[in-house]
């Protein structure tokens, strides 16, 4: 160490880290979101535990049946949409 650097006080800007107020708030908010996600997932980053007794193919088929709706049911609920409206305007 030279005599100049030994007596000089090293600031945060000299080290390469600048702690501005918006940066501290942003990092705090990011950490809060990360902890919230960790808590929401039950403290596991790898997801939920799968039941080893259920076959993977059967599990996926059950999910598809559970979430898919027949196209006719969707059309009945939504109606014809743009095609119907454009015929009324003309």
DRENRO-336897 format. One record per residue: x, y, z of N, C-alpha, C, O, CB in turn. Coordinates in pm, whole numbers, plus 50000, padded with zeros to 5 digits. Glycine has a CB too. Example, Ala and Ser with C-alpha at 12.3 -4.5 7.8 and 13.67 -1.06 7.14 Angstrom:
513194943150780512304955050780513204967050780514244966850846511314955350905
512854977550708513674989450714512905000350787513415011450804514084994050572
This chain:
500834988250000500005000050000500885012450000501875013150072499055000050120
500515021749922501285034149921500785043250033499745040850094501185041149784
501525053450056501165062850163499895070450131499175074550222502305072650188
499595072350002498395079949963497125071849989496125077350036498465083949816
497135058949958495925051049976495735046850120494605044050161495965038749886
496785046250199496675042050337495945052550421495185048950510498045039450395
496165065150395495575075750473494225080550419493505087750487496525087350481
493905076550300492675081250237491505072350278491625060050281492815081450084
490385078450309489185071150345488525065950216488345073550122488195080150427
488165053150211487575046950094486065047950106485475043250204488035032150077
485445054050006483995055450010483345044049933484025036249867483565069149950
482015043049943481275032549874481395034249723481425024349650479805032649916
481475046649675481595049049532482935044149480483015039749365481435063849501
483965044649560485265039749518485285024449509486035018849429486345044449615
484475017949587484415003349584483604998149466483684986349432483824998049715
482825006649403482015002349290480565000049325479774996949236482574989849233
480185001549451478784999849489478235013349534478735019449629478624989249602
477225017749466476585030449501475225027049559474405020649492476465040049377
474975031249681473705028349746472825040649744472835048749837473935023449890
472075041849638471135052949631469815048449693469565036549707470925057649483
469005058049731467735054849796466815046649704466245036749750467025067749838
466655050149574465825041849487466365027549470465595018049458465695048349352
467695026249470468265012849457467975004449580467664992649568469785013749434
468055010449697467765003249820466294999149823465964987949863468125011849944
465405008149783463975004849778463704993749677462924984549704463145017249744
464334994649562464124984449459464624970749502463944960749480464814988549331
465794970249562466314957549610465454952049724465244939949733467764959249657
464954960849809464064956349916462764950749862462274940549910463774967750012
462204957349761460964952449700461204939049629460374930049637460404962749601
462324937849562462644925249495462804913749593462334902649568463904926749413
463454916449704463614906149807462264902449868462024890849898464584911049916
461394912349886460054909649940459264900749846458564891549890459294922849966
459354903249716458634894949617459194880849619458434871149616458754901049475
460514879549624461134866349627460704858449750460424846549741462654867749623
460664864949865460234858149987458744854749981458324844450033460524866850109
457954863349919456534860449904456284848349816455434840049848455814872349846
457034847349706456894835649618457324823049692456684812649680457744837549489
458394823949766458874812449844457824808049945457584796149963460194815749916
457194817650011456154814450108454914808750039454294799450090455784826850190
454554814349923453364809949849453514795549801452544788049798453104819349730
454724791749763454944778149714455114768149826455424756449801456154777849625
454924772449948455024763350060456454761150106456744750950169454404750350024
457324770250076458704769050119459524759750034460584755050076458754764450259
459044756949912459784748049822459984755049690459054761049635459034734649802
461184754549639461474760549509461254750749395461174754849280462884765749506
461164737849425461024727849321459574724549288459314716449200461734715249361
458624730649357457214728049330456634717949428457264714449528457024723049187
455434713349398454754704149488455274689849468455874686649365453234704749467
455044681649567455464667649558454404659649483453214660549514455694661649699
454834651949385453914643749307453714630349375454624624949439454434641849163
452504625049361452184612049419452814601149333452474600049215450634609949430
453714593149387454384583049305453474571349266453824563649177455584577649379
452324569949331451444558749300450584561349175450014551949120450534555749419
450494573949129449694577249012450584577748889451654583748890448954590849032
450114571248782450844571248656450834585348596449824592348604450224561048556
451954589548538452084603048484451094605548369450514616348359453524605448435
450904595648283449974597048172448544598948222447804607348170450054584948080
448154591048321446804592248377446614605848445445534611748437446544580948478
447654610648511447574623648578447364634848476446554643848498448854626348660
448094634248365447934644548261446584643648192445994653948159449054643348158
446084631648170444754630148111443684635848203442734642148157444464615248081
443844633748332442884639148429442934654448427441894660948434443184633848571
444124660148417444244674848410443584680148283442914690548288445714679048413
443764673348170443144677848044441614677348053440934686648011443624669147927
441094666548109439644665248122439084675648217437964680548199439274651248171
439854679048317439434688548418439384702848364438534710648405440354687748538
440274706248274440404720148228439774723048092439364734348067441844723648222
439684713248006439154715747872437644716547873436964709347946439614704847776
437134725547789435694726747772435364723647626436154726847537435184741147812
434234717547603433854714947463433704728147387433274738147445432534706747457
434044728247258433994740447177432574745647166432374757747160434574737847038
431594736747162430214741147150429764748847274429024758547264429284729147126
430214744447390429884751547513430494765547513429854775047558430384743547635
431704766747464432364779847456431634788947359431414800647388433834778247415
431264783547242430554791747143429184795947193428754807147167430414784047012
428494787047264427184790647318427294801847419426424810547426426534778447383
428364801747498428544812047600428974825347541428504835947583429564807347702
429884824947443430424837247387429604842647270429594854747246431834835047342
428924834147199428204838347080429124838046959430254833246967427624852347099
428644843146849429424842546725430484853346719431454851846645428524843746605
430344863846793431394873946799431364883646683430304888646647432724867446806
432504886146624432654896346520431794893846397431234903146340434094897346479
431704881246357430934878346237429474882546251428874887446156431014863646205
428934880646367427544884446392427374899546397426404904946346427064878146523
428334906346460428254920846474428474927946340427844938146312429284925746577
429354922546257429624929146130428444928046036428244936845952430874923246064
427644917446047426464916145961425374926146004424564930245921425914901645966
425354930046130424374939846176424744953946134423864962146110424234939246328
426014956846124426484970246089426254973245941425894984445905427964971846124
426464963445857426354965545713424964966945670424704968745551426964954545638
